Amino acid sequence: MSSEELRRTRSCSTNNKEGGYMTGIVYRGKSNQPLTNSKLVAEVFEKPHDNVLKAIRKILQGGIVKNDETPMFEETTYINEQNKQSYPMFIMNQDGFTLLAMGFNGKKAMEFKLKYIEAFNAMKRQIEQNKPSVPQTYLEALKSLVKAEEEKQQLALENKQQQATILTISKENMELGNKITEMLPKVSYYDKILQSNATMTVTQIAQDYGMSAMKLNKELEAMKIQHKVRGQWILYGKFLTGGYVHSRAVDILRSDGRHDVKYNTEWTTKGRIFLYESLKAKGILPLIEQENTPSDKGTGGTEPSKAAGASQQTLKFD
């Protein structure tokens, strides 16, 4: 009997109406034995709790009951729900209750005694039903051993499956992480585009791809995005309303000394994103998204043959 068992009794309910089975007056203790307490006894027998406490102390002080050797009562405390103060209370087993109830006389007290005994017996049966059965023969012992081993193997299999699931999830997470890592350059390039609202020349954009302005213009021409009109690259009609480009007038001085105006096509932020998506559809990526170096891709770096020739030079140091 412990304070934990006491806490469990605070929510117990009593039913001392005539007839019927009284529930909540007997409960299972931590050591799997039926228990009740002085508060419940006082409520069921309709007695002041102080009188029940005095009766229990009188039993213990008589010197006949050896409560230390065979515990029947354990003194503890409970918290009053109204004033939140602590008051004494006894927890008792069936033997303790039997001793205590001997002092309760009258017809009504006898009815409560019988119902209390019924409650103790019902709790005992419930506890016995929940106990694991003990093998009585060698065959039962073998069957019990086989069952335990099967349960052990099943548990091991479940643990193995759980570990396999964890490994699968870890692998999927790793693959997802790799995909996210692969996507990061794309995000970085978009960030780079969106960092500025200023227009950019084709020369500046071409540098992002490791190629010359001439090569990029030719590529866009082959893709039917632009064509040249009077020395200026102009978008085809279906792209003109997209807000992709802006024409900038540039003052120039001719060789004969005449002042003139030349129009250059510059790409807006929206136009750069359009170029990125169009070029990517053809497998042309900006340098920061290329897995290999520009020379490996052949996108504007030194040609492999020339690079190999350069590596074969002999350097002489003094």
HELIX and SHEET records of a PDB file:
HELIX    1   1 SER A    3  THR A    9  1                                   7    
HELIX    2   2 SER A   38  VAL A   44  1                                   7    
HELIX    3   3 HIS A   49  GLN A   61  1                                  13    
HELIX    4   4 GLN A   94  ALA A  101  1                                   8    
HELIX    5   5 LYS A  107  ASN A  130  1                                  24    
HELIX    6   6 TYR A  138  LEU A  194  1                                  57    
HELIX    7   7 VAL A  202  ASP A  208  1                                   7    
HELIX    8   8 ALA A  213  ALA A  222  1                                  10    
HELIX    9   9 GLY A  237  GLY A  242  5                                   6    
HELIX   10  10 THR A  269  ALA A  281  1                                  13    
HELIX   11  11 LEU A  287  GLU A  289  5                                   3    
HELIX   12  12 PRO A  294  LYS A  297  1                                   4    
HELIX   13  13 PRO A  304  SER A  311  1                                   8    
SHEET    1   A 4 TYR A  27  ARG A  28  0                                        
SHEET    2   A 4 PRO A  34  ASN A  37 -1                                        
SHEET    3   A 4 SER A  86  MET A  92 -1                                        
SHEET    4   A 4 PHE A  73  ILE A  79 -1                                        
SHEET    1   B 3 MET A 200  THR A 201  0                                        
SHEET    2   B 3 HIS A 259  TRP A 267 -1                                        
SHEET    3   B 3 VAL A 245  LEU A 253 -1                                        
SHEET    1   C 2 GLN A 226  VAL A 229  0                                        
SHEET    2   C 2 GLN A 232  LEU A 235 -1                                        
END                                                                             
